[in-house]
């Protein structure tokens, strides 16, 4: 099969001055894309700024014969980043929301600044850049968005109440954009990476950081944002040359008519039984709730007409 090329495409990678973002930017350029290398050039905790990180990556890309331009704005100012793409290349096709910082501290010791900076960079940043690109995506009926989540947002992580909240938020963000963008051929997915970088070098042992190369995550991002990929509204995971997907499952549950706290307690085993649990694609959940309601109605009708037919949903 043909290799995945990005000729004619314009790709914005936020936080592309180092770590994961840098490997994405280099690869997009290698595959023919024009790349906006955004990086504020600050430290891992969201303070300070410099132009050198983005400049270095742009120089690397150009040296290898690729096309790239640097942007040094914070992701909060997405319109400026998208404007860099428009001014230099006249369009934007792909947004990889990757910029990130950490401010790990136990919840009891967390300050408003720890909370706000994380929310600003991860949540407001992804919102702001994607929001500015959205009208272009809609007009050209084409767009690809990756929002970088984290295992921390799915499972929780000690000392990361701020970060895990923001990362979980990005999952909802990716899934909702998938629903709203679909009819314009805009596809949006969430990514959970695991890689050795300056964000993880303080948390993981050095030999593990060395083994978790950012290059091992990159192929998934490239594939998901290619025009041939129609995946939409999902969560994908990559690290250490392993690739997978993450889904949320909901138990089959139980209808409890005239529920009381005691009836909930007494039916706990069935409420939480995951034997027949299932997952839902974006948009399916409302349909499913309607099914439950109509099954409940038909059960009521059957009971009042005395037919005794089973709807498959037991009453408590
Ligand atoms: P990194 O620290 O090497 O790269 C993040 C980049 O974002 C840095 O170059 C930094 O200067 C830039 N940045 C920070 N704030 C910015 C802002 N306001 N505007 C523009 N650029 C800004 O870290 P890494 O590991 O490459 O992280 C990339 C993304 O992946 C982050 O969103 C991170 O939360 C996420 N992630 C990483 C994991 C890992 O195992 N490395 C695990 C889960 C998620």
Boltz pocket constraint, residues with backbone or C-beta under 6 A from the ligand:
constraints:
  - pocket:
      binder: B
      contacts: [[A, 14], [A, 15], [A, 16], [A, 17], [A, 18], [A, 19], [A, 20], [A, 21], [A, 38], [A, 39], [A, 40], [A, 41], [A, 42], [A, 43], [A, 44], [A, 46], [A, 53], [A, 73], [A, 74], [A, 75], [A, 76], [A, 97], [A, 98], [A, 99], [A, 100], [A, 101], [A, 121], [A, 125], [A, 148], [A, 149], [A, 150], [A, 151], [A, 191], [A, 192], [A, 193], [A, 194], [A, 195], [A, 196], [A, 197], [A, 198], [A, 199], [A, 200]]
      max_distance: 6.0
